[in-house]
Amino acid sequence: MKIAIGCDHIVTDIKIKAAEFLKKQGHTVIDVGTHDFLRTHYPIFGRKVGKLVAENEVDLGICICGTGVGINTAAQKVKGVRGALVCDVQTAIAAKEDFNANVVGTGGRVVGVGTIEYILDAFLKAEYKPTPERNALIQKINNMIPANDCIENDNIFDEYLKKWQNGFYHD
Amino acid sequence: MNVVIAADKSGQKLKQLIRIFLEAKENDYKIVDLSDSDIYTSTMNVVNAITNKTADRGIIVDAYAVAPFMIANKNHGIICASIYEDYTAQMTRTHNNTQIICLGAKITADNLSCKLAYNFLKSEYAGGRHQIRVDMLNRML
């Protein structure tokens, strides 16, 4: 399988371990970053994973940040993504079987590497079990976002990054 | 604080327990139940209450906390988190300015779920450097 994986600077080491696990199983992994521990912003990488999934460049996406919320929410803002934020194997299986999730994620500060490996393994092996009700809900979710520039415009974050560099955002 | 709650059939029992727990904890929680038998409608009822500012926070309960996450986050201005443990219940509020959480009745025990909902409501957004990420999410959709 071809899998995109992304993270923010909090969990880069965990993301690398997850990517290695997938490669050992024979999967092709596209690591969209971030690649180090320098402070960055999770929407950049959630969008990149979501874009690859939405454009069918990969079969599935994986997103990890501190709690998993930020980066998985970013992926979910991309039309065509059905992402699930999970902490355990049972939820990962349900996400695929019930909702045909195409992105799965978790919190690298919340769940250990062993559980992450189990989650990924279960998610990749699980198969969607269609029913008319599930098909209808998935169709509804797919139709929710009207046409926008989120997928094709790779510069949508530029103005915010400029403001960041100019010190607009500070604690 | 105005709180809206909702559940589908599999989350009804836990949703009631959470409501009772929260009302016993704080007198100033005004809790309104917007449940529908359908999880899409339940979720959108909560989303609309947040969007039109009739509610400050939302809590949605179903089997796995997967569907409400998918549905709610497809709306502009909404950040919704699936919550299974204490750290995320607090941190997602502090870092992500999350307005809605979803809980899975088949995954997280009743007692823990009630406390996670309370911890979420008690936590506040830190703003500062975290705001660039929220602005980016709002630019995406």
Contacts between the chains, C-beta under 8 A, distances in Angstrom:
chain1	res1	chain2	res2	distance
A	41	B	132	5.9
A	41	B	133	5.0
A	41	B	136	6.1
A	42	B	133	5.9
A	43	B	133	5.7
A	43	B	136	3.8
A	43	B	137	5.5
A	43	B	140	6.6
A	44	B	136	7.5
A	47	B	140	6.3
A	66	B	91	6.9
A	66	B	95	7.5
A	67	B	81	7.5
A	67	B	87	6.8
A	67	B	88	4.3
A	67	B	91	5.1
A	67	B	92	5.6
A	67	B	95	7.5
A	67	B	96	7.8
A	68	B	88	7.4
A	69	B	79	7.5
A	69	B	81	4.3
A	69	B	82	7.9
A	69	B	88	6.5
A	69	B	91	7.9
A	69	B	92	4.5
A	69	B	95	7.9
A	69	B	96	5.2
A	69	B	98	6.6
A	70	B	95	6.9
A	70	B	96	5.3
A	70	B	133	6.0
A	70	B	137	7.9
A	72	B	69	7.8
A	73	B	73	5.2
A	73	B	79	5.6
A	73	B	80	7.2
A	73	B	81	7.5
A	73	B	96	7.1
A	73	B	137	6.2
A	74	B	136	7.5
A	74	B	137	6.0
A	74	B	140	6.7
A	76	B	69	7.1
A	76	B	70	6.5
A	76	B	73	4.0
A	76	B	74	6.8
A	77	B	73	6.4
A	77	B	74	7.5
A	77	B	137	6.1
A	77	B	140	4.1
A	77	B	141	4.2
A	78	B	140	7.1
A	82	B	70	5.4
A	83	B	69	7.3
A	83	B	70	6.7
A	83	B	73	7.8
A	84	B	66	4.7
A	84	B	69	6.7
A	84	B	70	7.3
A	84	B	82	7.5
A	85	B	65	7.9
A	85	B	69	5.8
A	85	B	81	6.9
A	85	B	82	4.3
A	86	B	66	7.6
A	86	B	82	7.2
A	86	B	84	7.9
A	87	B	84	4.2
A	87	B	85	6.4
A	88	B	84	7.1
A	88	B	107	6.5
A	90	B	64	7.8
A	90	B	106	7.6
A	90	B	107	6.5
A	91	B	64	5.0
A	91	B	65	7.3
A	91	B	66	6.6
A	91	B	84	7.7
A	91	B	104	6.5
A	91	B	107	5.6
A	94	B	63	7.1
A	94	B	64	4.6
A	94	B	66	6.3
A	94	B	106	7.9
A	95	B	64	7.0
A	95	B	66	4.8
A	98	B	64	7.4
A	98	B	66	7.2
A	98	B	67	7.8
A	99	B	66	5.8
A	99	B	67	6.2
A	99	B	70	6.5
A	101	B	66	7.1
A	101	B	70	7.7
A	107	B	87	7.6
A	107	B	88	6.1
A	109	B	87	7.0
A	110	B	85	6.2
A	110	B	87	5.7
A	110	B	88	6.0
A	137	B	39	7.5
A	137	B	40	6.1
A	137	B	67	7.0
A	140	B	40	5.7
A	141	B	40	8.0
A	141	B	70	5.4
A	141	B	71	6.1
A	141	B	74	6.5
A	144	B	71	7.3
A	144	B	74	3.9
A	144	B	75	7.5
A	145	B	74	5.7
A	145	B	141	6.0
A	148	B	141	6.6
A	150	B	140	4.8
A	150	B	141	6.3
A	156	B	136	8.0
A	156	B	139	5.5
A	156	B	140	6.8
A	157	B	136	5.3
A	157	B	139	6.8
A	160	B	132	5.3
A	160	B	135	5.3
A	160	B	136	5.5
A	160	B	139	7.0
A	161	B	132	7.9
A	163	B	132	7.2
A	164	B	132	5.3
A	169	B	128	6.8
A	169	B	129	5.3
A	169	B	131	5.6
A	169	B	132	4.6
A	170	B	128	6.1
A	170	B	129	6.6
A	171	B	126	7.6
A	171	B	128	3.6
A	171	B	129	5.5
